[in-house]
Amino acid sequence: MNIKVMKFGGTSVATPEARMTSALRVISAKEQGFQPVVVVSAIGRRGAPYATDTLINVLKEIDPSVEPDARELDLMIACGEIMSAVIFAHTLKTLGHSAQAFRGGQAGIRTDGVYGNARIVGIHPVSLFNSIEKGAIPVVCGFQGVYVSGDGAPGGELTTLGRGGSDTSGAAIGAALKATAVEIFTDVDGVKTADPDAVPNASTLRKVTYDEVAEIAHLGAKVVHPRAAEIAMQYDIPLWVKNTFSDDEGTEIVKREKHPGRRATGVTHTGKLVYLQFDLSSAGTETERTELEARIYETMARYEINLFMLNLSPNSTGFAVPRAQYSTVADVLDGLVIPLKGKVFLFQIGRNASREVETQATLLESLGDVRRVVAELTEGCTMVSLVGHEFMQTPGLFFDVLSTLNDAQISVLQTSDSDFSLSVLIPESESNRAVRLLHDRFKLSLVS
């Protein structure tokens, strides 16, 4: 079978006109000799009646002080993709083509059972193959699967894959069906060298590697979910990003060997960040410092906090967190008490102690040696990253980035790097200007 998986995002199914355009692309693929398998996101984005955020708010507005149960929340938001799949399948039928809608579980997607952020552990696409053999076009709900426990519970538990999970569904289904290609349709021409809102003349990259696009996605770009790129890379599936509403050829994502060479790929930026730098000098030994660091990062992992710009030094450690998650970080760490080998360490967020910290300090006085671990707080930040393949080892690169920003009087608060990126933490107000400056400095408008 010459199967092509075609995933359509929220804007590609948001209106009857958009759905018709998307459906005609599916029919065109079929007429070209492919067997299309469609994966759809929920209809529209925030504010639209059946968008994921809208469905979440339906529950939260009942009583904002009561957090919805994760299991019931997954059941609620999965309705968005279910409606989208049924409507898209019916649209294909009105155009004379047999089609069948499938929930993630009906398509054979099995997950690890983590509500709200499940991972796919296997796909058994028997129903999809049966549908294809009957001459139908399967239309699968993205973003969802089922967890089947070993106790024989009927039906399994519906779970969702986290934001961007429909991309992951598309790539995973492509791997399970041994598809010729996976095409992700969105409202931009492909993977850009920068966010068009910051750089209107940003070029469309015609070819990038899985490594590069995964790095771009991890660092803030929203075009492809990093898990989708990782799955496609693992199973060597050609992955494309295309625009539903134009005939642009889009971006092909390939293995590193198929697109070698040293190059700068793009400039990305995250959203709003808060940076915390923990002074660990109150820990008397290296063993104590290591233990405190481990406790900090273990706690952040337990609460599923996204960390950026990790920084380790002999007497401190630091990281940035999304502003939307900062309240959780403060609730967890401010006033945290860690007893360690006859000493008690009390964590404090910010130079001025909160009432909770002072109360804890008073209660702990009788225990003797109480030492504070103070985190210096820097708010109003964002991270801007230069991404490239084998480019980070270019002599003078770090100097070029810093001098470009320094000449523009943009403060660099912290830096970090990896094999595929160099990142700087800067004031949020300078985000777009920094992206434009680095985009120009490394001549990314000439990249294609």
C-alpha positions in Angstrom: 0.0 0.0 0.0 1.2 3.5 -0.9 -0.1 5.1 2.3 0.3 8.8 3.0 -0.7 10.2 6.4 -2.1 13.7 6.2 -2.5 15.6 9.4 -4.6 18.8 9.5 -4.2 21.4 12.3 -6.9 23.5 13.9 -6.9 26.3 11.4 -7.1 23.8 8.5 -10.4 22.5 9.9 -11.7 25.7 11.5 -14.4 26.6 8.9 -16.4 24.9 6.2 -14.3 26.6 3.6 -11.0 25.4 5.3 -12.4 21.9 5.7 -13.3 21.8 2.0 -9.8 22.9 1.0 -8.3 20.3 3.2 -10.7 17.6 1.9 -9.8 18.4 -1.7 -6.1 18.0 -0.8 -6.9 14.5 0.5 -8.8 13.7 -2.7 -6.0 15.0 -4.8 -3.6 12.6 -2.9 -5.9 9.7 -3.6 -6.1 10.6 -7.3 -2.3 10.7 -7.4 -2.2 7.0 -6.4 -1.8 7.4 -2.6 -4.0 5.8 0.0 -4.6 8.8 2.3 -5.0 8.4 6.1 -6.2 11.6 7.7 -5.4 12.8 11.2 -7.2 15.9 12.5 -6.9 18.4 15.4 -9.9 20.0 17.1 -11.8 22.6 15.2 -10.2 26.1 15.5 -8.2 27.7 18.2 -8.8 29.5 21.5 -12.2 31.1 21.4 -13.7 28.8 18.8 -16.8 26.9 20.2 -15.1 23.4 20.0 -11.5 24.3 20.4 -9.5 22.6 23.2 -9.1 25.7 25.3 -12.9 26.4 25.0 -13.7 22.9 26.2 -11.3 23.3 29.1 -12.9 26.6 30.1 -16.4 25.0 30.1 -15.3 23.0 33.1 -13.2 25.6 34.8 -15.9 28.3 34.6 -18.2 26.2 36.8 -16.0 27.0 39.8 -12.5 28.4 39.1 -11.4 27.4 42.6 -11.9 23.7 41.9 -9.4 22.1 39.5 -11.0 19.6 37.1 -10.0 16.0 37.6 -7.4 15.0 35.1 -9.4 11.9 33.9 -12.6 13.9 33.3 -10.6 16.7 31.7 -9.2 14.2 29.1 -12.7 13.0 28.4 -13.9 16.5 27.9 -11.2 17.8 25.6 -11.1 14.6 23.5 -14.6 15.6 22.3 -13.0 18.4 20.1 -11.0 15.9 18.0 -14.0 13.4 17.9 -16.3 16.1 16.4 -13.6 17.2 14.0 -13.0 13.7 12.7 -16.7 13.0 12.2 -17.3 16.3 10.4 -14.2 15.8 8.2 -15.2 12.3 7.3 -18.7 13.4 6.4 -17.2 16.2 4.3 -15.3 13.6 2.3 -18.5 11.6 1.9 -20.4 14.7 0.5 -17.6 14.8 -2.2 -18.3 11.2 -3.2 -15.5 9.4 -1.2 -16.1 6.8 1.4 -14.6 7.7 4.7 -14.7 6.5 8.3 -14.0 8.4 11.6 -12.0 6.7 14.3 -11.2 7.7 17.9 -7.6 7.3 18.9 -8.4 4.1 20.7 -10.4 2.7 17.8 -7.4 3.4 15.5 -5.4 1.2 17.9 -3.3 3.9 19.7 -2.3 2.6 23.2 -0.7 4.9 25.8 1.0 4.7 29.1 -2.1 6.0 31.0 -0.8 9.4 32.1 -3.8 11.7 31.8 -3.1 15.0 30.0 0.4 14.1 28.8 0.4 10.4 27.8 3.0 8.8 25.6 2.2 6.3 22.9 3.5 2.9 23.8 2.1 1.0 20.8 -0.2 1.1 17.8 -2.3 -1.8 16.5 -3.8 -0.4 13.3 -6.0 -3.4 12.4 -9.1 -1.2 12.1 -7.3 1.3 9.8 -6.1 -1.5 7.5 -9.6 -3.0 7.4 -11.0 0.5 6.5 -8.5 0.9 3.7 -9.2 -2.5 2.3 -12.9 -1.6 2.1 -12.0 1.4 0.0 -12.6 4.0 2.7 -10.4 7.0 3.8 -9.8 6.6 7.6 -10.1 9.9 9.5 -8.4 9.6 13.0 -8.7 11.8 16.0 -5.3 13.3 16.8 -4.1 14.0 20.4 -5.6 10.9 22.0 -5.3 7.2 22.7 -6.4 4.7 25.3 -4.7 3.0 28.2 -5.7 -0.6 28.7 -4.8 -1.9 32.2 -4.0 -5.5 33.0 -7.1 -5.9 35.3 -9.5 -6.5 32.4 -11.3 -3.1 32.7 -13.7 -2.8 29.8 -12.9 -0.3 27.0 -9.7 1.2 28.4 -9.2 4.7 29.7 -9.1 7.6 27.3 -5.9 9.7 27.6 -4.6 12.7 25.7 -1.1 13.3 24.5 -0.4 16.9 25.6 -0.4 20.1 23.5 0.7 19.5 20.0 -0.2 15.8 20.4 -2.0 15.6 17.0 1.4 15.9 15.3 2.6 13.0 17.4 -0.5 11.0 16.4 0.2 11.6 12.8 3.9 10.6 13.0 3.1 7.5 15.1 0.3 6.3 12.8 2.7 6.9 9.8 5.3 4.6 11.5 2.7 1.9 12.3 1.3 1.9 8.7 4.8 2.1 7.2 3.6 5.2 5.3 5.4 6.6 2.3 5.3 10.1 4.0 3.6 12.1 6.7 2.4 15.5 5.8 1.6 18.1 8.5 -0.7 20.8 7.1 -0.9 24.1 8.9 -1.4 27.8 8.1 2.3 28.6 7.2 4.3 27.5 4.2 6.7 25.3 6.3 9.4 25.6 8.9 10.6 29.3 8.9 14.0 30.8 9.8 12.2 32.8 12.4 8.7 33.7 13.6 7.1 35.8 10.8 5.6 38.0 13.5 9.1 39.0 14.5 10.7 38.8 11.0 8.2 39.3 8.2 10.7 38.3 5.5 11.7 35.0 7.2 12.5 32.4 4.7 10.9 29.0 4.4 13.4 26.2 4.9 13.1 23.7 2.0 15.0 21.0 3.8 16.0 20.5 7.5 17.1 17.5 9.5 15.0 15.8 12.2 17.6 17.0 14.8 17.2 20.7 13.7 13.4 20.7 13.7 13.3 18.9 17.1 15.6 21.6 18.5 13.6 24.4 16.9 10.4 23.0 18.4 11.9 22.5 21.9 13.1 26.1 21.8 9.8 27.7 21.1 8.7 27.3 17.5 5.2 25.8 17.2 5.3 24.3 13.7 6.0 20.7 14.5 5.8 19.0 17.9 9.3 17.6 18.9 7.9 14.1 19.6 6.6 13.9 16.0 10.0 14.7 14.7 11.6 12.2 17.0 9.2 9.4 16.0 9.7 10.2 12.3 13.5 10.1 12.8 13.3 6.8 14.6 11.4 5.1 11.8 12.9 7.0 8.9 9.6 8.4 7.6 9.8 11.4 5.3 8.1 14.2 7.2 6.7 17.3 5.5 5.3 20.6 6.8 3.0 22.3 4.3 0.4 25.1 4.1 -3.2 24.0 3.6 -4.0 27.3 1.9 -1.2 27.6 -0.6 0.7 25.6 -3.2 4.1 26.2 -1.7 6.1 23.0 -1.7 6.7 23.3 2.1 9.6 21.9 4.2 10.9 18.4 4.0 12.4 17.0 7.2 15.1 14.3 6.6 17.9 12.4 8.2 21.2 14.1 8.9 23.0 12.2 6.2 20.6 13.4 3.6 21.3 17.1 4.4 24.9 17.5 5.6 26.9 20.6 6.0 27.5 23.4 8.6 24.8 26.0 8.6 22.7 28.3 10.7 19.0 27.2 10.4 17.0 29.8 12.3 16.4 32.0 15.3 13.6 31.0 17.8 12.3 32.5 20.9 10.2 31.2 23.8 7.3 32.9 25.6 7.5 34.7 28.9 10.0 33.3 31.4 11.0 33.8 35.0 14.6 33.0 36.0 15.7 31.6 39.4 19.3 31.4 40.6 19.7 29.4 43.8 22.6 30.3 46.1 23.9 27.0 47.5 26.9 28.5 49.4 25.1 27.7 52.7 25.8 24.0 52.0 29.1 23.2 53.6 30.2 20.3 51.4 30.0 19.3 47.8 27.9 16.3 48.7 25.3 18.6 50.4 25.2 20.9 47.3 24.7 17.9 45.0 21.9 16.6 47.2 20.2 20.0 47.3 20.4 20.3 43.5 19.0 16.8 43.1 16.1 17.6 45.4 15.3 20.8 43.5 15.3 19.2 40.1 13.5 16.1 41.3 10.7 18.4 42.7 10.5 20.2 39.3 10.2 16.9 37.5 7.5 15.7 39.9 5.3 18.8 39.1 6.1 18.6 35.4 7.7 22.0 35.2 9.4 22.9 31.9 13.0 24.1 32.5 15.1 26.3 30.3 18.7 27.7 30.6 19.9 25.3 33.2 23.0 26.5 34.9 25.3 24.7 37.3 28.3 26.1 39.2 30.2 25.2 42.3 28.0 27.4 44.6 24.7 27.8 42.7 22.3 26.4 40.2 19.6 28.2 38.2 17.0 27.7 35.5 14.1 29.6 33.8 10.5 28.5 33.9 7.5 29.6 31.9 5.7 32.4 33.6 2.5 30.4 33.5 4.1 27.7 35.7 5.9 30.1 38.0 3.0 30.2 40.6 3.4 26.4 41.0 7.1 26.7 41.4 6.8 29.4 44.0 4.1 27.3 45.9 6.4 24.3 45.9 9.8 25.8 46.6 9.1 28.9 48.7 9.3 27.7 52.3 10.4 24.2 51.3 12.3 22.5 54.2 15.0 19.9 53.5 16.7 18.2 56.5 20.1 17.0 55.5 22.7 15.3 57.8 22.1 17.3 61.0 21.3 20.5 59.1 18.0 22.0 57.9 17.8 23.9 54.7 15.0 26.4 54.2 14.3 27.6 50.6 13.3 31.2 50.0 12.2 32.7 46.6 13.3 36.3 46.2 15.5 38.5 48.4 12.5 39.5 50.7 11.2 36.5 52.6 7.5 35.7 52.3 5.3 35.2 55.3 5.4 31.5 54.8 9.2 31.5 54.9 9.4 33.6 58.1 6.8 31.3 59.7 8.8 28.2 58.8 12.0 29.9 60.1 10.3 30.6 63.5 9.0 27.0 63.8 12.5 25.6 62.9 14.5 27.7 65.3 14.5 25.0 68.0 16.1 22.5 65.6 19.4 24.4 65.7 21.4 24.8 62.4 18.8 26.2 60.0 20.3 27.5 56.7 18.5 29.5 54.0 18.8 28.7 50.3 17.8 32.0 48.6 16.8 32.1 45.0 17.4 35.4 43.2 14.4 36.1 41.0 14.5 37.8 37.6 11.1 38.3 36.0 10.2 39.6 32.5 12.6 37.4 30.5 12.6 35.4 27.3 15.0 33.1 25.6 16.3 33.7 22.1 18.2 30.9 20.4 20.3 30.5 17.3 19.8 27.0 15.9 22.2 25.4 13.4 23.6 22.1 12.2 27.3 21.7 13.1 27.3 25.5 13.5 27.7 25.8 17.2 31.4 24.9 16.9 32.1 27.8 14.5 35.0 29.8 16.0 33.9 33.2 17.2 30.2 32.4 17.1 29.6 33.1 20.8 31.4 36.4 20.4 29.3 37.3 17.3 26.0 36.7 19.1 27.0 38.6 22.3 28.6 41.6 20.4 25.5 41.9 18.1 23.2 42.2 21.1 25.7 44.3 23.1 26.0 46.8 20.2 22.2 47.1 20.2 22.2 47.6 24.0 20.3 44.5 24.7 21.2 43.0 28.1 22.2 39.3 28.2 21.2 37.8 31.5 22.3 34.2 31.0 23.6 31.9 28.2 23.5 28.2 27.5 24.3 26.0 24.5 23.9 22.5 23.1 25.0 20.6 20.0 22.4 22.4 17.9 21.8 25.7 19.6 23.1 28.7 21.4 20.6 30.5 23.7 20.6 33.8 25.5 18.2 35.0 28.2 17.2 38.6 27.6 14.5 41.1 28.7 11.2 40.1 27.3 10.6 43.6 25.8 13.6 43.1 23.5 12.5 39.7 22.1 11.5 40.6 18.6 14.3 43.1 18.2 16.9 40.5 19.2 15.4 37.9 16.8 15.6 40.4 13.9 19.2 41.4 14.8 20.4 37.8 14.9 18.4 36.9 11.8 20.1 39.7 9.9 23.6 39.1 11.4 23.7 35.5 10.2 22.0 36.3 6.9 19.1 33.9 7.4 16.9 35.6 4.9 19.2 34.0 2.3 18.6 30.5 3.6 16.2 28.2 1.7 
